Amino acid sequence: MRALATALVLSILLFLPAEAQKATGRRLKPWLVGLTAVVVFLFIVFVLMLANRIWCSRRRWGAPLTS
């Protein structure tokens, strides 16, 4: 069963790039591609910082008070 799942995942990974390489006739301008890359990068950083803040606040709540 595991081999079947592995074969399925590999076939999807191999066939999807071939489909993506077909020319659609619409191309984005280079500045728009760069802007999209920057926005996606900043969004990923935002999500990681948010997850870090939540993770650290949970750790602080569980820590005993030392006075």
C-alpha positions in Angstrom: 0.0 0.0 0.0 2.9 2.4 0.8 4.5 1.6 -2.5 1.2 2.5 -4.3 1.0 5.8 -2.5 4.6 6.6 -3.3 4.1 5.8 -7.0 1.0 8.0 -7.0 2.8 10.9 -5.5 5.8 10.6 -7.8 3.5 10.4 -10.9 1.7 13.5 -9.8 5.0 15.3 -9.3 6.3 14.3 -12.7 3.2 15.0 -14.7 2.2 18.4 -13.2 5.4 20.3 -14.3 4.8 19.0 -17.9 1.2 20.5 -17.8 2.5 23.7 -16.3 5.0 24.2 -19.1 2.3 24.5 -21.8 2.1 28.1 -23.1 -1.1 29.7 -21.9 -0.6 32.9 -24.0 -0.8 35.1 -20.9 2.5 36.1 -19.4 3.0 38.3 -16.3 5.2 41.3 -16.6 8.6 40.9 -14.8 7.9 43.6 -12.3 4.7 41.9 -11.3 6.4 38.5 -10.9 9.0 40.2 -8.6 6.2 42.0 -6.6 4.3 38.7 -6.2 7.5 37.0 -5.0 8.1 39.7 -2.4 4.5 39.7 -1.2 4.5 35.9 -0.8 7.8 36.0 1.0 6.6 38.6 3.4 3.4 36.7 4.0 5.4 33.5 4.9 7.5 35.5 7.3 4.4 37.0 8.9 2.9 33.6 9.4 6.1 32.2 10.9 6.4 35.2 13.3 2.8 34.7 14.3 3.4 31.0 14.9 6.5 31.8 16.9 4.7 34.3 19.1 1.9 31.8 19.8 4.4 29.0 20.5 6.4 31.2 22.9 3.3 32.6 24.7 2.1 29.0 25.4 5.5 28.2 26.8 5.4 31.2 29.1 1.9 30.3 30.4 3.1 26.9 31.4 6.1 28.2 33.3 5.8 28.6 37.0 6.1 32.1 38.5 9.4 32.7 40.2 9.4 35.7 42.7 
